[in-house]
Amino acid sequence: MAETSSYCRELVNTSLLAGQIMISAGAETHRVEDMITRMLKTTGYEQADAFVLPTGITVTLADGKDDICSVTRRVSPGTNNLSRICSVNTVSRDFCSGKITLEQAKARLEEIKTEHIYAVPLKILGTMIACGAFTVLFGGSLLEGLAATICGIFVALINYGARKIIGRDFICDALCALVLTIITLLLTHFTAKWGIMTLRPQYIIVGSIMPLVPGVAITNAIRDILQGDYLSSCARIIEAFMIAASVAIGVGAGIFFGGHVSLLTEEFGFALENSRRGIIGYAFGIASAAISTIGFSTIFEVPKKYIFTVAVVSGFGWVTYLTAVYAGISVDWSSFLAASVIELLSYALARIQKAPITLFLICGILPLVPGAGIYRAAYSVIFADSSEALLDTLTIAGAIALAIIVMDTFLNILNKLYKKTRKKA
Protein backbone atom coordinates (compact mmCIF):
# COMPACT_ATOMS: atom_id res chain seq x y z
CA MET A 1 0.00 0.00 0.00
CA ALA A 2 2.85 2.35 0.88
CA GLU A 3 4.57 1.57 -2.41
CA THR A 4 1.33 2.30 -4.27
CA SER A 5 0.91 5.63 -2.49
CA SER A 6 4.51 6.55 -3.21
CA TYR A 7 4.06 5.72 -6.89
CA CYS A 8 0.88 7.80 -7.10
CA ARG A 9 2.55 10.81 -5.52
CA GLU A 10 5.41 10.49 -7.98
CA LEU A 11 2.91 10.23 -10.84
CA VAL A 12 1.10 13.36 -9.65
CA ASN A 13 4.38 15.28 -9.48
CA THR A 14 5.42 14.04 -12.92
CA SER A 15 2.09 14.96 -14.50
CA LEU A 16 2.29 18.39 -12.87
CA LEU A 17 5.76 18.87 -14.35
CA ALA A 18 4.43 17.94 -17.79
CA GLY A 19 1.56 20.39 -17.39
CA GLN A 20 3.84 23.21 -16.24
CA ILE A 21 6.10 22.77 -19.25
CA MET A 22 3.19 22.78 -21.69
CA ILE A 23 1.40 25.81 -20.23
CA SER A 24 4.65 27.81 -20.08
CA ALA A 25 5.37 26.83 -23.68
CA GLY A 26 2.01 28.15 -24.91
CA ALA A 27 -0.31 25.11 -24.96
CA GLU A 28 -4.10 25.39 -24.61
CA THR A 29 -5.43 24.61 -21.13
CA HIS A 30 -7.85 21.91 -22.33
CA ARG A 31 -4.97 20.03 -23.99
CA VAL A 32 -2.99 20.12 -20.73
CA GLU A 33 -6.00 18.96 -18.69
CA ASP A 34 -6.59 16.07 -21.08
CA MET A 35 -2.92 15.03 -21.01
CA ILE A 36 -2.66 15.11 -17.20
CA THR A 37 -5.94 13.21 -16.77
CA ARG A 38 -4.80 10.48 -19.17
CA MET A 39 -1.54 10.06 -17.27
CA LEU A 40 -3.35 9.86 -13.91
CA LYS A 41 -5.88 7.33 -15.18
CA THR A 42 -3.12 4.80 -15.82
CA THR A 43 -3.36 4.05 -12.07
CA GLY A 44 -6.96 2.85 -12.43
CA TYR A 45 -8.00 5.07 -9.50
CA GLU A 46 -11.61 6.13 -9.22
CA GLN A 47 -10.91 9.88 -9.30
CA ALA A 48 -8.32 11.49 -11.56
CA ASP A 49 -8.91 15.20 -12.12
CA ALA A 50 -6.91 18.14 -13.40
CA PHE A 51 -7.93 21.79 -13.22
CA VAL A 52 -5.67 24.02 -15.31
CA LEU A 53 -5.39 27.79 -15.61
CA PRO A 54 -2.68 29.79 -17.41
CA THR A 55 -1.14 30.58 -14.01
CA GLY A 56 -1.67 27.37 -12.03
CA ILE A 57 -2.55 23.66 -12.02
CA THR A 58 -4.47 21.59 -9.47
CA VAL A 59 -4.31 17.79 -9.66
CA THR A 60 -6.31 15.31 -7.59
CA LEU A 61 -5.88 11.53 -7.50
CA ALA A 62 -8.04 9.37 -5.19
CA ASP A 63 -8.91 5.69 -4.92
CA GLY A 64 -12.40 6.25 -3.51
CA LYS A 65 -11.34 5.26 0.02
CA ASP A 66 -8.78 7.01 2.20
CA ASP A 67 -5.89 7.45 -0.22
CA ILE A 68 -6.14 10.98 -1.66
CA CYS A 69 -3.39 13.05 -3.23
CA SER A 70 -4.17 16.63 -4.23
CA VAL A 71 -1.49 19.13 -5.27
CA THR A 72 -1.62 22.70 -6.56
CA ARG A 73 1.33 24.08 -8.45
CA ARG A 74 1.86 27.62 -9.78
CA VAL A 75 2.97 28.02 -13.40
CA SER A 76 5.67 30.59 -14.10
CA PRO A 77 5.45 32.66 -17.30
CA GLY A 78 7.49 31.30 -20.17
CA THR A 79 8.19 31.84 -23.84
CA ASN A 80 6.23 30.19 -26.63
CA ASN A 81 7.98 26.95 -27.53
CA LEU A 82 6.03 24.61 -29.80
CA SER A 83 8.82 22.04 -29.78
CA ARG A 84 8.34 21.47 -26.05
CA ILE A 85 4.60 21.01 -26.53
CA CYS A 86 5.25 18.32 -29.15
CA SER A 87 7.91 16.63 -27.02
CA VAL A 88 5.78 16.54 -23.85
CA ASN A 89 2.84 15.27 -25.90
CA THR A 90 5.02 12.41 -27.18
CA VAL A 91 6.28 11.55 -23.68
CA SER A 92 2.72 11.46 -22.37
CA ARG A 93 1.57 9.16 -25.18
CA ASP A 94 4.52 6.82 -24.71
CA PHE A 95 3.91 6.63 -20.95
CA CYS A 96 0.17 6.01 -21.27
CA SER A 97 0.76 3.26 -23.84
CA GLY A 98 3.35 1.58 -21.61
CA LYS A 99 6.33 2.21 -23.88
CA ILE A 100 8.27 4.01 -21.13
CA THR A 101 8.24 3.87 -17.32
CA LEU A 102 7.35 6.71 -14.97
CA GLU A 103 11.04 7.22 -14.13
CA GLN A 104 11.93 7.45 -17.83
CA ALA A 105 9.07 9.88 -18.44
CA LYS A 106 10.20 12.14 -15.59
CA ALA A 107 13.82 12.09 -16.76
CA ARG A 108 12.76 13.03 -20.29
CA LEU A 109 10.55 15.86 -18.99
CA GLU A 110 13.44 17.29 -16.99
CA GLU A 111 15.44 17.44 -20.23
CA ILE A 112 12.56 19.03 -22.17
CA LYS A 113 12.09 21.72 -19.49
CA THR A 114 15.27 23.52 -20.55
CA GLU A 115 15.49 22.24 -24.12
CA HIS A 116 15.99 24.63 -27.06
CA ILE A 117 16.23 23.27 -30.60
CA TYR A 118 17.40 26.59 -32.08
CA ALA A 119 20.26 28.76 -30.84
CA VAL A 120 19.69 32.47 -30.10
CA PRO A 121 21.61 33.66 -33.22
CA LEU A 122 19.28 31.56 -35.38
CA LYS A 123 16.24 33.04 -33.60
CA ILE A 124 17.57 36.54 -34.27
CA LEU A 125 17.94 35.62 -37.94
CA GLY A 126 14.40 34.20 -37.93
CA THR A 127 13.05 37.44 -36.45
CA MET A 128 14.79 39.46 -39.15
CA ILE A 129 13.42 37.21 -41.90
CA ALA A 130 9.89 37.36 -40.45
CA CYS A 131 9.93 41.19 -40.26
CA GLY A 132 11.15 41.57 -43.84
CA ALA A 133 8.79 38.97 -45.28
CA PHE A 134 5.73 40.40 -43.51
CA THR A 135 6.52 43.88 -44.86
CA VAL A 136 6.52 42.51 -48.41
CA LEU A 137 3.41 40.42 -47.64
CA PHE A 138 1.43 43.52 -46.65
CA GLY A 139 2.33 45.39 -49.85
CA GLY A 140 5.74 46.84 -49.10
CA SER A 141 8.56 46.90 -51.63
CA LEU A 142 11.64 44.69 -51.44
CA LEU A 143 13.67 47.68 -50.24
CA GLU A 144 11.11 48.31 -47.49
CA GLY A 145 11.38 44.63 -46.62
CA LEU A 146 15.14 45.05 -46.31
CA ALA A 147 14.60 48.04 -43.99
CA ALA A 148 12.21 45.94 -41.86
CA THR A 149 14.88 43.25 -41.69
CA ILE A 150 17.23 45.82 -40.14
CA CYS A 151 14.52 46.77 -37.63
CA GLY A 152 14.14 43.07 -36.86
CA ILE A 153 17.69 43.05 -35.46
CA PHE A 154 16.68 45.52 -32.75
CA VAL A 155 13.42 43.67 -32.03
CA ALA A 156 15.36 40.43 -31.58
CA LEU A 157 18.07 41.97 -29.43
CA ILE A 158 15.50 43.44 -27.03
CA ASN A 159 13.49 40.21 -27.02
CA TYR A 160 16.41 37.90 -26.30
CA GLY A 161 18.53 40.31 -24.27
CA ALA A 162 16.63 43.05 -22.47
CA ARG A 163 13.49 40.98 -21.77
CA LYS A 164 15.26 38.94 -19.08
CA ILE A 165 16.61 42.10 -17.47
CA ILE A 166 13.33 44.06 -17.64
CA GLY A 167 11.24 41.13 -16.42
CA ARG A 168 7.92 42.68 -17.55
CA ASP A 169 6.67 41.41 -20.89
CA PHE A 170 4.28 44.29 -21.52
CA ILE A 171 7.00 46.90 -20.91
CA CYS A 172 9.37 44.97 -23.14
CA ASP A 173 6.78 44.78 -25.95
CA ALA A 174 6.19 48.52 -25.73
CA LEU A 175 9.96 49.15 -25.75
CA CYS A 176 10.41 46.92 -28.82
CA ALA A 177 7.65 48.77 -30.66
CA LEU A 178 9.05 52.16 -29.64
CA VAL A 179 12.60 51.34 -30.74
CA LEU A 180 11.61 49.82 -34.10
CA THR A 181 9.34 52.78 -34.85
CA ILE A 182 12.10 55.31 -34.14
CA ILE A 183 14.63 53.27 -36.16
CA THR A 184 12.14 53.14 -39.05
CA LEU A 185 11.53 56.88 -38.96
CA LEU A 186 15.29 57.56 -38.86
CA LEU A 187 15.88 55.25 -41.84
CA THR A 188 13.08 56.71 -43.95
CA HIS A 189 13.97 60.32 -43.03
CA PHE A 190 17.67 60.19 -43.82
CA THR A 191 17.39 57.99 -46.94
CA ALA A 192 14.90 60.53 -48.32
CA LYS A 193 16.94 63.54 -47.16
CA TRP A 194 20.13 62.25 -48.73
CA GLY A 195 18.30 61.22 -51.93
CA ILE A 196 19.16 57.53 -51.58
CA MET A 197 15.64 56.10 -51.84
CA THR A 198 12.03 56.75 -50.87
CA LEU A 199 10.55 54.40 -48.28
CA ARG A 200 7.06 54.25 -46.77
CA PRO A 201 7.50 53.93 -43.01
CA GLN A 202 4.03 52.47 -42.29
CA TYR A 203 4.83 49.28 -44.23
CA ILE A 204 8.13 48.82 -42.40
CA ILE A 205 6.52 49.41 -39.00
CA VAL A 206 3.65 46.98 -39.62
CA GLY A 207 5.99 44.23 -40.83
CA SER A 208 8.39 44.77 -37.93
CA ILE A 209 5.75 44.57 -35.18
CA MET A 210 4.43 41.20 -36.36
CA PRO A 211 6.79 39.19 -34.10
CA LEU A 212 5.18 41.07 -31.21
CA VAL A 213 1.49 40.57 -32.03
CA PRO A 214 -0.38 38.18 -29.69
CA GLY A 215 -1.10 35.42 -32.21
CA VAL A 216 -0.59 32.59 -29.70
CA ALA A 217 -2.79 34.21 -27.03
CA ILE A 218 -5.59 34.88 -29.53
CA THR A 219 -5.50 31.34 -30.95
CA ASN A 220 -5.44 29.68 -27.52
CA ALA A 221 -8.25 31.91 -26.26
CA ILE A 222 -10.46 30.80 -29.16
CA ARG A 223 -9.68 27.11 -28.67
CA ASP A 224 -10.28 27.37 -24.91
CA ILE A 225 -13.70 28.91 -25.60
CA LEU A 226 -14.51 25.94 -27.82
CA GLN A 227 -13.77 23.58 -24.93
CA GLY A 228 -15.79 25.62 -22.42
CA ASP A 229 -12.69 26.78 -20.50
CA TYR A 230 -14.04 30.30 -20.05
CA LEU A 231 -11.76 31.30 -17.18
CA SER A 232 -8.69 30.40 -19.21
CA SER A 233 -10.06 32.00 -22.38
CA CYS A 234 -10.77 35.26 -20.51
CA ALA A 235 -7.23 35.26 -19.16
CA ARG A 236 -5.86 34.69 -22.67
CA ILE A 237 -8.05 37.46 -24.12
CA ILE A 238 -6.81 39.90 -21.47
CA GLU A 239 -3.24 38.82 -22.22
CA ALA A 240 -3.79 39.39 -25.97
CA PHE A 241 -5.36 42.79 -25.33
CA MET A 242 -2.51 43.88 -23.05
CA ILE A 243 0.14 42.80 -25.57
CA ALA A 244 -1.66 44.57 -28.43
CA ALA A 245 -2.11 47.70 -26.28
CA SER A 246 1.57 47.67 -25.29
CA VAL A 247 2.66 47.42 -28.93
CA ALA A 248 0.23 50.17 -29.95
CA ILE A 249 1.51 52.42 -27.15
CA GLY A 250 5.10 51.84 -28.24
CA VAL A 251 4.31 52.58 -31.89
CA GLY A 252 2.25 55.62 -30.93
CA ALA A 253 5.03 56.97 -28.69
CA GLY A 254 7.55 56.51 -31.52
CA ILE A 255 5.33 58.35 -34.01
CA PHE A 256 4.69 61.12 -31.48
CA PHE A 257 8.42 61.51 -30.90
CA GLY A 258 9.14 61.43 -34.64
CA GLY A 259 6.57 64.13 -35.28
CA HIS A 260 8.12 66.45 -32.69
CA VAL A 261 11.66 66.10 -34.05
CA SER A 262 10.59 66.33 -37.72
CA LEU A 263 11.35 62.72 -38.71
CA LEU A 264 8.03 62.09 -40.47
CA THR A 265 8.43 62.08 -44.25
CA GLU A 266 5.80 62.92 -46.86
CA GLU A 267 5.24 59.19 -47.48
CA PHE A 268 4.22 58.58 -43.87
CA GLY A 269 0.50 57.85 -43.59
CA PHE A 270 -2.41 55.70 -42.55
CA ALA A 271 -3.06 53.66 -45.69
CA LEU A 272 -1.73 50.15 -46.26
CA GLU A 273 -2.71 48.86 -49.67
CA ASN A 274 -1.40 45.84 -51.54
CA SER A 275 -1.28 47.01 -55.16
CA ARG A 276 0.13 43.74 -56.52
CA ARG A 277 -2.54 41.76 -58.37
CA GLY A 278 -2.82 38.70 -60.56
CA ILE A 279 0.06 36.23 -60.88
CA ILE A 280 2.56 38.68 -59.38
CA GLY A 281 0.31 39.26 -56.39
CA TYR A 282 -0.10 35.53 -55.80
CA ALA A 283 3.64 34.89 -56.23
CA PHE A 284 4.61 37.61 -53.74
CA GLY A 285 1.82 36.52 -51.38
CA ILE A 286 2.68 32.82 -51.31
CA ALA A 287 6.43 33.41 -51.08
CA SER A 288 6.15 36.08 -48.38
CA ALA A 289 3.66 34.09 -46.28
CA ALA A 290 5.82 30.95 -46.47
CA ILE A 291 9.08 32.80 -45.72
CA SER A 292 7.57 34.76 -42.83
CA THR A 293 6.27 31.50 -41.36
CA ILE A 294 9.69 29.89 -41.68
CA GLY A 295 11.12 32.88 -39.80
CA PHE A 296 8.49 32.50 -37.09
CA SER A 297 9.22 28.78 -36.88
CA THR A 298 12.59 29.56 -35.32
CA ILE A 299 11.03 32.10 -32.92
CA PHE A 300 8.40 29.59 -31.75
CA GLU A 301 10.86 26.67 -32.00
CA VAL A 302 8.78 24.58 -34.39
CA PRO A 303 10.40 21.13 -34.80
CA LYS A 304 12.42 21.01 -38.02
CA LYS A 305 10.35 18.20 -39.54
CA TYR A 306 7.21 20.38 -39.46
CA ILE A 307 8.64 23.65 -40.84
CA PHE A 308 7.79 22.91 -44.48
CA THR A 309 4.28 21.80 -43.53
CA VAL A 310 3.45 24.91 -41.50
CA ALA A 311 4.80 27.08 -44.34
CA VAL A 312 2.43 25.31 -46.76
CA VAL A 313 -0.52 25.89 -44.41
CA SER A 314 0.36 29.57 -44.18
CA GLY A 315 0.72 29.84 -47.96
CA PHE A 316 -2.67 28.21 -48.62
CA GLY A 317 -4.30 30.49 -46.07
CA TRP A 318 -2.91 33.63 -47.66
CA VAL A 319 -3.85 32.46 -51.18
CA THR A 320 -7.42 32.02 -49.95
CA TYR A 321 -7.35 35.51 -48.44
CA LEU A 322 -5.98 37.09 -51.64
CA THR A 323 -8.48 35.25 -53.83
CA ALA A 324 -11.37 36.47 -51.70
CA VAL A 325 -10.06 40.07 -51.68
CA TYR A 326 -9.51 40.04 -55.47
CA ALA A 327 -13.07 38.75 -55.88
CA GLY A 328 -14.37 41.87 -54.11
CA ILE A 329 -15.14 40.24 -50.76
CA SER A 330 -14.61 42.43 -47.69
CA VAL A 331 -11.46 42.07 -45.58
CA ASP A 332 -13.51 40.64 -42.70
CA TRP A 333 -15.07 37.83 -44.74
CA SER A 334 -11.79 37.22 -46.56
CA SER A 335 -10.15 36.69 -43.16
CA PHE A 336 -13.02 34.36 -42.20
CA LEU A 337 -12.55 32.21 -45.32
CA ALA A 338 -8.77 32.09 -44.97
CA ALA A 339 -8.97 31.15 -41.28
CA SER A 340 -11.48 28.39 -42.15
CA VAL A 341 -9.06 26.89 -44.69
CA ILE A 342 -6.19 27.09 -42.19
CA GLU A 343 -8.27 25.37 -39.49
CA LEU A 344 -9.25 22.61 -41.92
CA LEU A 345 -5.66 22.01 -43.05
CA SER A 346 -4.36 22.14 -39.46
CA TYR A 347 -6.97 19.60 -38.33
CA ALA A 348 -6.05 17.20 -41.16
CA LEU A 349 -2.28 17.57 -40.82
CA ALA A 350 -2.40 17.18 -37.02
CA ARG A 351 -3.92 13.73 -37.49
CA ILE A 352 -1.73 12.72 -40.41
CA GLN A 353 1.52 13.74 -38.70
CA LYS A 354 0.31 12.95 -35.14
CA ALA A 355 1.18 16.40 -33.82
CA PRO A 356 -0.79 19.02 -31.83
CA ILE A 357 -3.13 21.05 -34.03
CA THR A 358 -1.80 24.20 -32.30
CA LEU A 359 1.50 23.69 -34.12
CA PHE A 360 -0.06 24.24 -37.56
CA LEU A 361 -2.85 26.61 -36.56
CA ILE A 362 -0.71 29.22 -34.77
CA CYS A 363 1.90 29.43 -37.52
CA GLY A 364 -0.66 29.28 -40.33
CA ILE A 365 -2.89 32.00 -38.93
CA LEU A 366 -0.17 34.54 -38.10
CA PRO A 367 -0.33 36.42 -41.45
CA LEU A 368 -4.04 37.07 -40.79
CA VAL A 369 -3.56 38.47 -37.27
CA PRO A 370 -4.36 42.20 -37.56
CA GLY A 371 -0.92 43.70 -37.02
CA ALA A 372 -1.91 46.47 -39.43
CA GLY A 373 -4.85 47.21 -37.14
CA ILE A 374 -2.49 47.81 -34.22
CA TYR A 375 -0.56 50.32 -36.33
CA ARG A 376 -3.73 52.05 -37.52
CA ALA A 377 -5.00 52.31 -33.95
CA ALA A 378 -1.74 53.94 -32.84
CA TYR A 379 -1.77 56.27 -35.86
CA SER A 380 -5.39 57.27 -35.30
CA VAL A 381 -4.86 58.08 -31.63
CA ILE A 382 -2.37 60.75 -32.69
CA PHE A 383 -3.79 62.02 -35.98
CA ALA A 384 -7.49 61.10 -36.09
CA ASP A 385 -10.46 59.44 -34.39
CA SER A 386 -9.35 56.00 -33.18
CA SER A 387 -12.80 54.42 -32.96
CA GLU A 388 -13.02 53.29 -36.59
CA ALA A 389 -9.53 51.78 -36.67
CA LEU A 390 -10.14 49.95 -33.39
CA LEU A 391 -13.50 48.66 -34.64
CA ASP A 392 -11.91 47.35 -37.86
CA THR A 393 -9.23 45.54 -35.87
CA LEU A 394 -11.76 43.92 -33.53
CA THR A 395 -13.95 42.92 -36.49
CA ILE A 396 -11.07 41.12 -38.23
CA ALA A 397 -10.08 39.37 -34.99
CA GLY A 398 -13.73 38.39 -34.50
CA ALA A 399 -13.93 37.01 -38.05
CA ILE A 400 -10.87 34.84 -37.45
CA ALA A 401 -12.29 33.60 -34.14
CA LEU A 402 -15.67 32.83 -35.71
CA ALA A 403 -14.02 30.88 -38.53
CA ILE A 404 -12.07 28.69 -36.10
CA ILE A 405 -15.18 28.08 -33.98
CA VAL A 406 -17.43 27.24 -36.95
CA MET A 407 -14.90 25.00 -38.71
CA ASP A 408 -13.87 23.21 -35.51
CA THR A 409 -17.52 22.51 -34.66
CA PHE A 410 -18.18 21.23 -38.19
CA LEU A 411 -15.13 18.93 -38.12
CA ASN A 412 -16.11 17.56 -34.70
CA ILE A 413 -19.60 16.74 -36.00
CA LEU A 414 -18.09 14.92 -39.00
CA ASN A 415 -15.71 13.03 -36.69
CA LYS A 416 -18.58 11.87 -34.45
CA LEU A 417 -20.63 10.75 -37.45
CA TYR A 418 -17.63 8.85 -38.80
CA LYS A 419 -17.11 7.05 -35.47
CA LYS A 420 -20.81 6.09 -35.28
CA THR A 421 -20.68 4.76 -38.85
CA ARG A 422 -17.63 2.64 -38.05
CA LYS A 423 -19.33 1.18 -34.94
CA LYS A 424 -22.39 0.18 -36.95
CA ALA A 425 -20.21 -1.38 -39.62
N, C-alpha and C positions, 0 to 999 in steps of 0.2 A: 504494500500500500504506500509506504514511504517512497519507494522507487518510482511508483506511478505518479505521485504528487510532485516529486522532483522533476520528472520528465515533463509534466504539464506546465510547471512554472517556467522551465527552460523553453518550451514551445511558445508560451505566451510572450516571453521576452524576445524570442527570435522573430515571431510574427510582428511584434511591435517595431522591431528594428527594420524589418522589411517595409512596414507601413511608413515609418519616418523617412526612409530613403525615397520612397515613391512620392510622397507629398512634397518633400523639399525639392524634388526634381521636376515637379510640375504635373503630376498625375491627377486625374479626376478623383474626387472623394469616393464615388460609388465603386470605382475600380479597386481602390485600396480596401474598402469594406469587404468586397467580394473576395479578394485575394486572402485577406486575414481570416475570414470566416471559413474558407476552404481549407486553409492550413489547420485551423483549430478543430475542424470536424474530422480530421484523420484520427483523433483520439476516440471517436465514437461516443463522446459525452453528450448528455441530453441537451445542455445549453452551451452554445458557442456563438457569441455576439461580438460585433465590433461597431463602435460608433466613432465616426471620423469627421473631423473638421479641419480646415486648412491650418489651424494652429494647435491642434491636439488630437490624441487618439485614446479611446477607452476600450479595453478588451476585457471580456468576462468569459470564463470557462468554468462550468459546474457540471457535476455528475448526477444532480437531482437529489443528492443526500446531504452530506456535511462538507464535502470537498468542493470549495469554491475559491477560485483565483480571479481577482479583478484588479486590473492595473490601469492607471491613467498616465500617459506620457505626453509632455509638451513637444511640439514640432518646431524646430528652429527654422527661420527663413533660409532659403537656399536659392541657387540659380537653376534655371531650366536646363535639364539634362535628360534628353530623351533616350540616350544610351542606357542610363541607369534604370529607367522605367522598363526597357526591354529586358535588361539583364535580371532584374528582380522578378519580373514576370516569368522568365525562364526557370529561375531557381525555384519559385513557388510551384510551377507545374511539375518540375522534376521531383520535388519533395512529395507532393500530393500523389504522384503516380508510383512512388516507391523507388525511384531511380537513385536517389541520394538519401543519406541519413540526415537526422536533425543537426548533428555536429558538422557535417559537410555543408549543409545549407547555411548554418551560422557563419562558418569560416568564409564561405563565398560572399555572403552579405557584407562582412567586415571589409573584404577587398573592394566590393562595389561602392561602398560608402565614400571612399576617397578616390575612386577611379575616374580618370579623364582619358578619353581616347584621342583627343587632339591637344597639342601643345598650344600655349598662349600665342606665340608668333603666328601659328596657323589660324587661330581665331581672329587675330587682328587683321590678317589678310582676308579672311572670310567677311568681316565687317566692312572692309573697304570695297570688296567686290559687290556685296549686297547694296551698299549705298549708291555706287555707280550704276548698277543694273536697274535699280528702282527708279533712278532719275530718268534713265532712257525709257523705261517702261511707261512712265507717266507723261511722256511726250517731250522730254528734254533731248537736247542734241548730244552727240558723242563727246563734244568738248565739255558740256555741262556735266555729263556723266563722269568725266575725268576729274572735274572740280569736286564733285561729290565724293569721289574716291579719296581725294586729299582730305576732305572733311571727315571721312570715315576713320582716318588715322587718329584724329583727336577724340572722336567718339569712343574708339576702342581703347585708347590709352586711359581715358577717364573710367571707362567701364571695368577694365582689368587692373587698374592701378589705384585710382583715387577712391573707388567704391568701397574698398576694404578699409581705407583710412576714414572716410566720411561716416560710413556705417548707417546711413539713412538713404534708402533707395530712392525715395521721392525727391530728396534734395539733389542726389546724384543725377537723376533723370533731368531735372530742371537745369543743372549745371551743364550737362552734355548738350542740351538743346540751346542753351545760351551761347556756349563756346562755338558750336558749329554754325549758328546763325551769324555771329560776329565774324568768324573766319570767312563765311560765304560772302558777306557784305564787303569785307576787305578785298577779297579776290575779285569780285565783280567791279568794285569801284576802281581799283588800280589798273586792272586789265583794260577797262574802258578809258581811263584817264591817260594811260600811256599808249593808247591806240593798238593794243595787242589783239584784242578780240572783244566781242560783245556777248555777255552771258546774262541769262535771266535768273536772278537769284531765287525766285520762288520754286523753280524746278529743282535746284540744288538742295534747298532747305527741305523740301518734301521728301526727296529721295534719301537724304541723310538722316532724317528722324525715324525712318522705318524700323531700324533695329531697336528703337525705343518704344514703339507702339505696343499696347498690351494685347497682342494677338493670343497668347497662351491663356491669359486671364479671361478674355472674352469667350474663347472656345470652351474652356472648362466650365465657365458659368452656364453656358447654354446646355452642355451635356449633363451637368448636375441638375438643372431644372427638369430635363427629360426623365431623370431617375427619381424625381421628387425630393431631392436633397436641397430644400429651399434655404436652409441656414447657410450651407456652403456656397450655394449660388449667389446669395446676397453678399456674402463676404468677397467672392470673386468679382462681382459687379462693382462693389465699392473699390476694390483694388484696381480694377481696370479704369474706373473713373478718376481715381487719384493719380495714376500713372499718366493718363491722357491730360489731366489738368496740369500736372507738373511740366510735361513737355510743352504744352501750350503757353504756360507762364514763362518758361525759358525762351521759347521762340519770340513771344511778345516782348520780353525784356530786351532781347537782342535787337529786334526791329526798332523799339523805342530808343535804344542807345544809338543805333545807326542813324536814325532820323535826326537826333540832336547833334551829331558830329558830322553830318552831311556825307554819309556813306551810301545813301540810297540813290541808285542810278535811275535813269528814265525807264529802264526795262522792268524795274521792280513793280509788282502789282498783285492783284487778287487772282486773276484768271489762270487756270491750268487746263489747257486744251491739247489733246493729242491730235495733231493735224495729219498724221500718217494714216493712209487708208489703203484698202485693197491688199495686194500681195505683200507690198512693203510693210504695211501696218501689221499684218499677221506675222511676217518674218521677225520684225523688231519685237512684237509682243511675245511670241513664243520663246525667242532667244533670251529676251530680258527676264521673263518670268522664270525660265529654267535656271538661268545663271544666278539670279537673285536668290532663288531657293537653295542652290548649291552653296552660296555664301552663307545663308542662314543655317544650313546643315552643320557647318562647323561651329557656329555660335551656340546652337541647341544640342550639339554633340549627337547628331543622328548617326547611327552605325553605318559604316562605309557601304555595306551591302544593300542598304536601302536608299542611298543618295540618288541614284538614277531614277528609281521608282517615284520618289517624292517630287523630283523635278518634272517628271512626266505628268503627275497629277496637277501640279501647279500650271504647267503649260496648257493642259486641256481646259482647266478652269478659266484661264485668261482668254483662250480662244473662244470659249462660250460667251464670256463677257463682251469681247470685241464684236462677235457676230450679232449679239443682241443689240449693242449700241449702234452698229452700222445699219441694222434693220429699223432703226428709229424708236426702239424701246427705251424707256426712261432708265436712268442710272440705277434707280432703286430696284426695278424689276430685272435689270441686267445682272445686278449683284445677286438677286434671288436665284436666278437661273444658274449662274456660275457656281454659287455655293451648293446648289442641289446636285450638280454634276460632280463637284469635289467630294461631297458626302457619299454619293453613290460609289465613286471610284475608291474612296478610302475604305468603305465597308467591304467591298469585294477584295481589295488587295490585302486588307488585314486578315481575312480568312485564308486567302491563297498563300500568303507568306507567314501566317501564324505570328503576327505581330500586333501590338496595340493599335487600334484605329486612330488614336491620338497622334501617333507618329506621322501618318499621312495627312490627317485633317489639318493639324496646326500648320505644317509647312505648306500645304496646298492652298490654304485659305489666306495666307499672309498678304499676297498682292491685293486682295479685296478689302482688307482692313483699312478703314478710312483715315489714312495718314494725312491725305490732302485736306480732310475736314478739320484736323487739328490745326494745320497751318492757317486755313481760312478763318477759323474761330479766333486765333491769335491776331491775325491781320485785321479782322473786323472790330475787335475790341479797341484797337488803336485808331482805325481810320473810318469805321462805319458802324452800323447797328449789327450786333453779334447774333441776334435772335435767329435770323434766317440761316446763317452758316451753321449754327449749333443744331438747328432743326434738321438740316440736310444731313449732317453727320450722324445724328441719332436715327434718322430714317434709314440710312444705308446700313448701319449696325443692326437695326431691327429687321431689315430685309434678310441679312445674312443669318441672323438668329432664327427667323421664321423658316428659312429654307432648310436649315439643319434639323429643326424640330419636325417639319412636315416629312422630309425624306427619311429621317430616322424612324418615325412612326410607321410610314409606309413599308419600309424594309422589315421592320419587326413583325408587321402583319403578315407579309409574305413568308417570313421565316416560320411563323407559327402554323400557317396553312401548309407549308411544305412538311413540317414535322408530323402534323395530323395525317397528311396523305401517306407518308411513309409508314406510320403505325397501322393504318388500315390495310396497306398493301402487305 
